């Protein structure tokens, strides 16, 4: 398990840099769940960038088993307690259906964030927080009880969804405010293989989920 740390969110699930940290604080000490539950420390600007790959009626081929297999190669995910994985794994298997309207989108900052929003809404709508908190060891929450932690996590996820949705409305303004380019943000989030595809315009959400799913699944440092 990840050690106790304050609640804070990072747009692309990568380690924040001075250019990507904001200052709307919402702090909660907890022990992380593979980075899936968002951590918040954001200041809002807004942004947009919708784009998709024109592939007609063909849906990219990606299965929940492929996503889960990729996640299990990441120690931050696989090192979670067995009880937490027992709850979390079925949610990961359900990602292709939950994100079916996003899978063929070519990756840009906005389409990636849209996919993350859809993922978080999928968790909220299916009571992931309630289920995973119930599966956590009893000593995970310090002086707080499980109900309090679940309520705060749900509130945090709701705030992240709202912030991301607002930011997607105007990507250029957001990037200008941070004095950073979209590619510079992608360099922080993507590994060399997925970054190469991004630079050629051939990286889709489905491919990210197959090659580097934590970019979408992870919503904390």
C-alpha positions in Angstrom: 0.0 0.0 0.0 1.0 3.6 -0.6 1.8 5.5 2.6 -0.5 8.1 4.0 -0.6 11.3 2.0 -2.8 14.4 1.4 -5.6 14.2 -1.1 -4.6 15.9 -4.4 -5.3 15.5 -8.1 -3.0 15.6 -11.1 -4.6 15.9 -14.6 -2.6 13.2 -16.4 -1.8 11.0 -13.4 1.9 11.9 -13.7 4.2 13.5 -11.1 3.4 17.2 -11.0 5.9 19.8 -11.9 5.8 23.6 -11.1 4.0 24.1 -14.3 1.2 21.7 -13.5 0.4 22.4 -9.8 -2.6 24.5 -8.8 -3.8 25.9 -5.5 -7.4 25.0 -4.7 -6.7 22.8 -1.6 -8.8 20.0 -0.4 -6.8 17.9 2.0 -7.4 14.4 3.3 -4.9 12.0 4.8 -5.3 8.5 3.6 -3.4 5.5 2.2 -3.6 5.5 -1.5 -5.5 2.9 -3.6 -3.2 2.6 -6.6 -3.7 6.2 -7.4 -7.3 5.5 -8.5 -9.0 7.7 -6.0 -8.3 11.3 -6.9 -6.1 13.7 -4.8 -6.9 17.3 -5.1 -4.7 20.4 -5.2 -5.9 22.4 -8.1 -6.6 25.9 -9.4 -9.0 26.1 -12.2 -8.5 27.6 -15.6 -10.5 26.1 -18.4 -9.9 24.2 -21.7 -11.0 22.2 -24.8 -9.6 20.1 -27.7 -12.1 17.5 -29.0 -10.7 15.2 -31.7 -11.3 11.7 -32.8 -10.0 9.2 -35.2 -12.4 8.6 -38.1 -12.8 4.9 -38.3 -16.3 4.5 -39.4 -18.3 1.9 -37.5 -15.2 0.0 -36.3 -14.6 0.0 -32.6 -10.9 -0.4 -31.5 -10.3 -3.8 -30.1 -9.5 -3.6 -26.4 -10.6 -6.0 -23.6 -10.9 -5.6 -19.9 -8.4 -8.5 -19.5 -5.8 -6.6 -21.6 -6.2 -3.5 -19.4 -6.0 -5.5 -16.2 -2.9 -7.4 -17.4 -1.2 -4.1 -18.2 -2.2 -2.7 -14.8 -0.9 -5.7 -12.9 2.6 -4.9 -14.4 2.6 -1.6 -12.5 3.7 -2.1 -8.9 1.6 0.8 -7.7 -1.5 -1.1 -8.8 -0.5 -4.7 -8.2 0.9 -4.0 -4.7 -2.5 -3.1 -3.3 -4.0 -5.4 -0.6 -5.7 -8.5 -2.0 -9.0 -7.3 -0.5 -8.7 -4.0 -2.5 -7.7 -5.8 -5.7 -10.7 -8.1 -5.3 -13.0 -5.0 -5.4 -11.0 -3.0 -8.0 -10.2 -5.6 -10.6 -13.8 -6.1 -11.7 -14.1 -2.3 -12.3 -11.0 -2.4 -14.4 -12.4 -5.3 -16.5 -15.5 -3.1 -17.1 -13.5 -0.1 -18.5 -14.0 -0.9 -22.3 -17.8 -0.8 -21.9 -17.6 2.3 -19.6 -15.4 4.2 -22.0 -16.8 2.8 -25.3 -17.6 6.3 -26.6 -14.0 7.4 -26.1 -11.9 4.4 -27.3 -11.4 5.5 -30.9 -10.5 9.1 -30.0 -7.1 10.3 -30.9 -5.2 11.4 -27.8 -5.0 15.1 -27.1 -5.0 16.7 -23.7 -8.8 17.2 -23.9 -9.7 13.7 -25.2 -7.5 12.2 -22.5 -9.1 14.3 -19.8 -12.6 13.4 -21.2 -11.7 9.8 -20.9 -10.6 10.3 -17.3 -13.8 12.1 -16.5 -15.8 9.1 -18.0 -13.7 6.8 -15.9 -14.3 8.7 -12.7 -18.1 8.9 -13.4 -18.1 5.2 -14.0 -16.6 4.6 -10.5 -19.0 7.0 -8.9 -22.1 5.7 -10.6 -21.2 2.1 -9.6 -20.3 2.9 -5.9 -16.6 2.0 -6.3 -15.6 4.2 -3.3 -18.1 2.6 -0.9 -17.0 -0.9 -2.0 -13.2 -0.2 -1.9 -13.3 1.6 1.5 -15.2 -1.4 3.0 -12.4 -3.6 1.7 -9.5 -1.5 3.2 -7.8 -2.7 6.4 -9.3 -1.1 9.5 -6.2 0.9 10.3 -6.1 2.7 7.0 -8.0 5.8 8.0 -6.3 7.0 11.2 -8.8 8.8 13.4 -11.5 8.9 10.7 -14.0 6.1 10.2 -14.8 4.4 6.9 -18.0 6.4 6.3 -16.3 9.7 6.7 -13.5 8.7 4.3 -15.9 7.4 1.7 -17.9 10.7 1.9 -14.8 12.8 1.5 -13.5 10.7 -1.4 -16.8 11.0 -3.2 -16.8 14.7 -2.7 -13.2 14.9 -4.0 -14.1 12.8 -7.1 -17.0 15.0 -7.8 -14.8 18.1 -7.6 -12.2 16.6 -9.9 -14.9 15.7 -12.5 -16.3 19.3 -12.4 -12.8 20.8 -12.7 -11.8 18.6 -15.5 -15.0 19.2 -17.4 -14.5 23.0 -17.0 -10.9 22.8 -18.1 -11.7 20.9 -21.2 -13.8 23.8 -22.5 -10.7 25.9 -23.5 -7.5 24.0 -23.7 -5.4 26.8 -25.3 -6.3 29.2 -22.5 -5.4 26.6 -19.9 -2.0 25.9 -21.5 -1.3 29.5 -22.0 -1.9 30.2 -18.3 0.5 27.4 -17.4 3.1 28.6 -20.0 3.4 25.0 -21.2 2.5 23.2 -24.4 0.3 20.2 -24.8 3.3 18.1 -25.9 5.3 19.1 -22.8 2.4 17.9 -20.6 2.2 14.6 -22.6 6.0 14.1 -22.1 5.3 14.1 -18.4 2.5 11.5 -18.6 3.4 9.1 -21.4 6.2 6.5 -21.7 8.5 6.5 -24.7 6.3 4.0 -26.7 3.0 5.8 -26.2 4.6 9.2 -26.6 6.0 8.1 -30.0 2.5 7.2 -31.2 1.1 10.5 -29.8 3.7 12.5 -31.8 2.6 10.7 -35.0 -1.1 11.3 -34.3 -1.9 7.6 -34.1 -2.3 7.2 -30.3 -6.0 6.5 -29.3 -7.6 6.1 -25.9 -7.9 2.4 -26.6 -4.2 2.1 -27.3 -3.4 4.0 -24.1 -5.6 1.6 -22.1 -3.7 -1.3 -23.7 -0.2 0.1 -23.3 -0.3 2.5 -20.4 -3.7 2.3 -18.6 -2.5 4.1 -15.5 -2.5 7.4 -17.5 -6.3 7.2 -17.4 -6.8 5.1 -14.2 -4.5 7.0 -12.0 -5.8 10.3 -10.7 -3.2 11.2 -8.1 0.6 11.5 -7.9 
